[in-house]
Amino acid sequence: MPKAENLSSWILFVFVFFVYAISASNTITFWDSPEFITSNYTLQASHPPGAPFYTILCKVVLSFFPATKAALITNLISSFFGALTITLLFRITINIAKRILSETKSKHSPTIVLISGITAALTLAFSDSFWTASTEAEVYTLSFALMTGMIHIMLLWEQTLDKRKEVIFILLFTFLLGIATGVHLILIAIVIPLSILITHKKFGLTIKNFILAILTGCITFFIIYGCIVQGIIKLTNNTDIWLVNSFKMPVNTGILIVLLLVTLVFSFLLLFSRKRQKTTLHHLTLGTIFFLVGMSAFLMPLQRSGATTLIAESVDNSNKMLQYVRAEQFGVASIPLLKGPVYNAPLDKDIGFVDGKPEYTFDAAQNKYVKVHDGKFKQVNYANEFKMFFPRMFDKGDAEKYKAWTPIFGEPIKYPVRDEVVTINKPTFGENLSFFINYQVIWLNARYLFWNFIGRQNDHHGLGYIKDGNWISGINALDKSRVGDQAVVPPHYKNHKGNDAYYFLPFILGILGIIALRKHQQYFWTTVLLFLTFGIGITIYVNPVPSSILIRERDYIFIGSFVIFALWIGLSVIFLAKALQKIKNQKIRIGIVATIVLLAAPIQLLAKGWDNHQRGHDEFAYYFGKAYLDACPPQAILITNGDNMTFPLWYLQQVEGYRKDVRVINFDQLNIQTHIENLKNTVYDSKPIKIDLDKALYVSGVEKLFPLQEETQEAAKLPILFKFLKQENTRINWNGRMRHYIPSTSFSIPIDTTRMKKLFDPAKLNASYTASITWKHAKKFYGMNEVVLMNLLMNNIHERPICFAINGKKDHLMNLEPYFIQHGMVNILAPIQRTDPKVNPKIVATKMMLPYLMDTVNFEGFSNNDKFIKSDNITYAREILRQNYYFLAQALLEEGNTKKAIAVLDKCNALFPNETVPYKQYAYAIGKLYVRAGNRQKGTEICRTAMQNIWGELQWMTSFDPPYPIINLRHAYRLKGMYFQMMQQFPNGIENAPVSKETFQQFDAAFQTWQKRNWPY
């Protein structure tokens, strides 16, 4: 039978890799994929806390292929490790299955074992999340391959009686664990559940030993993560600061000294333990050495810190490395776990701020580490009355979002705030747990598990609405209380290609698999703890806020738990084989079991998931990024933000060498010192950007916020403002510290029109130059990125085109819209405005945009309803691309070019038809534009369709009492308002609208009743 197992594992690997290779995209996709491809190709650090081993591995492979194939090859690397994970899961499953059946003397046991392994492997292979992760460039399949590899090794260790093999397996485990830290730090947590196997073998699994095993596993996790991974880097940092500042040694000397010290210490321990025959010490030393060797990939970001372009912050010394590994850029260290304040906690009435640790950063000019923050009044000190155990609702910025996921009334507490006693409703612990269960457990964890093994509604970004990203079973009687009755679901949602219902079958098999393990406590508890550690354990540790789901779905984080659930599904074969013992003919019984399990799980998943996992035709992210670059004039500065509007552009420039003259700046990264300083350098064909901001304002470690202290109603002229910010005597005392501040909410850039680069002729735009760019941008605090951007605008507005990406976001625009000229998919900042109030103030460069949108850009693919289109693509087409065509057509109409305007509208509708990109508000505006252009029939039909789409959603949402009522009621209220506005503006009059005024009034009355019944406040 071992031959059959080996052959099966190879067949599984080849088959699954083949399926993944067919499914994989030929180019970049959205999110982190283009970032990883770029960092792999250029061999530089990716976003914190980094994946240096993954980067090095991919770079080695990519060295054998041309740049144009970098995306495809990196996608296939994910496919390779996905298939490897499947093979390892097969090995794990048959290993455990053999132990379960070891007491059974049936000659058919090997067949049952084989079917179990195949079922588990293929179920994981074709589960929604794992299939997706295996077809795009990400670190996850490599991390899961390492995870399953470590589990497999520990199972071999647990079962061997050979002491020498035990040592080999442990050393191999520690080496893989070290490598795993260079792929994804969360994999260190595997030591917690695997402590059960060790305890079982060495001491037996009593209740006492079980508890001690869990405690030992947790302590081991914190020792590895806190003392070894972070501790060595922290020791290196402190040593480097001491050597550089005290002895004027070169920067990073501390790294060499600590490496030498570690080498000497472990060499001594090896020799000492071997000579004195201290076997345990010897093996611990070897294990630590193997771990450190595996972890050594973290030297790569230091070695590549001088890269010309930067994806993440330059890690050029041990100080930066410590910040990088801790992911301080994302504020991970400030997230409370066991005890902390609630989101509306006031400052302590006596001591609002307390001292923290000083901040040091390396100053190359002085060749020393300088103290940029003395630590005085560094940390916020909240009132103890507003702290609680296990705080799940802690982020002030998400206050209203917490209230949306669970009703919060709180307990009133009177407390002095700024010398005035106020009543603050502190959330109760019960409400805290309610949010934890509703959002963190159900929405951010269980929902993803159910997606994969019960069914998924669609691939839409789930924000709590009944229409997007829910789990479904396909059994209407069970689903309708959460997503409504299928009879009222609009066809677009009902017939979505991502609508895959599995009728609970894989999930039930998983439960049966757990039951099959009940008599084998070591495997039962090890797999249960693995499932919990890489599932809800991650949620508890990360403590996600509601804003985290606004960015993207997070199912990929929990795939480690899905691996274990797939294992349980495989073991259900054993349960069913025993349950059907009344069938005496064993061949028939095994045949029936195999048919049931394979059809219910892997075959069903493959058949239903095939269409919505075929990404080979999806090139939208590639051409979407290209469209932004194509819209920029030569030597342009492009301000953007968000992963999907940045990473594809960096990929195009740094990997494929496309439009390297454009300087792409991510607005969010203008908080980072090395990104700010990199602006001053020549990057590829892009000339240096002029920045004269005082380095003391943005150096790493200083406060990133500038408070508003309004001293004038007049606009602050930026040249004067930045002189003001350079002066030490213009600071104010802010919460115990002297801080620079912003004295006005309005700003102005003086313009010398004789120096302006003449991109536009104002006369042809029916506009004129202005003497300044003056705008209002009121905030309580101004971010470092806003101050840096204002400095950039002031210094470069005359010489270079400054473009802002049209990406559906507003933060990076800073309210500068009155001075924008639309130029393709970017707005160019220019001191040009229309002064005639009768003329549309929106200026569009129609001469450039007409050929650009009609011929240059490539947004094909949305008109083919036979192929799966990702929801991200549909969202961007509906909310970004349609409006570009609308504004061009509108401008052409205003210029009197009616035929060209209609041609643009026709192109838009041909590219983005209602069948794939449902008509909504922008489509309605396009319909009105058709009417304005003289094509009333077509315009009216588009408006009617847009209204019918919204009406269908309204009928669906109000047909029952939905879960997460606050979220769904707010959405329904917005839809109702939108629909009412469309009725009033309907081209043929409100009396000819799809729904009569009387019908709408009846609906509105029913809506009010529905709202009162569901609104909790």
JOZIGI-V936124 format. One line per field, one symbol per residue. ss: DSSP state (h for helix, s for strand, l for the rest). A space follows every 50 residues. Layout:
# JOZIGI-V936124
ss=???
This chain:
# JOZIGI-V936124
ss=lhhhhhhhhhhhhhhhhhhhhhhllllllllhhhhhhhhhhhllllllll lhhhhhhhhhhhllllhhhhhhhhhhhhhhhhhhhhhhhhhhhhhhhhhh llllllllhhhhhhhhhhhhhhhhhllhhhhhhllllllhhhhhhhhhhh hhhhhhhhhlllhhhhhhhhhhhhhhhhhhhlllhhhhhhhhhhhhhhhh hhllllhhhhhhhhhhhhhhhhhhhhhhhhhhhhhhhhhhhhhhhhhlll llhhhhhhhhhhhhhhhhhhhhhhhlllhhhhhhhhhhhhhhhhhhhhhh hhhllllllllllllllhhhhhhhhllhhhlhhhllllssslllllslll llssllllsssssllllsssssslllllsslslhhhsssllllllhhhhh hhhhhlllllsssssssllsssssssllhhhhhhhhhhhhhhhhhhhhhh hhhlssllllllllllllllsllllhhhhhhhhllhhhllhhhhllllls slllhhhhhhhhhhhhllllhhhhhhhhhhhhhllhhhhhhhllllhhhh hlllhhhhhhhhhhhhhhhhhhhhhhhhhllllllhhhhhhhhhhhhhhh hhhhhhhhhlhhhllllllhhhhhhhhhhhllllllssssllhhhlhhhh hhhhllllllllsssshhhhhlhhhhhhllllsllsllllllllhhhhll llllsssslllllllsshhhhhhhhhlhhhlsssllssslsslllsssss lllllllllllhhhhllssllsssssllllssshhhhhhhhhhhhhllll lsssslllllhhhlllhhhssssllssssllsslllllllllsslhhhhh hhhhhhllllllllllllllhhhhhhhhhhhhhhhhhhhhhhhhlllhhh hhhhhhhhhhhlllllllllhhhhhhhhhhhhhllhhhhhhhhhhhhhhh hhhhhhhlllllllhhhhhhhhhhhhhhhhhhhhlllllhhhllllhhhh hhhhhhhhhhhhhhlll
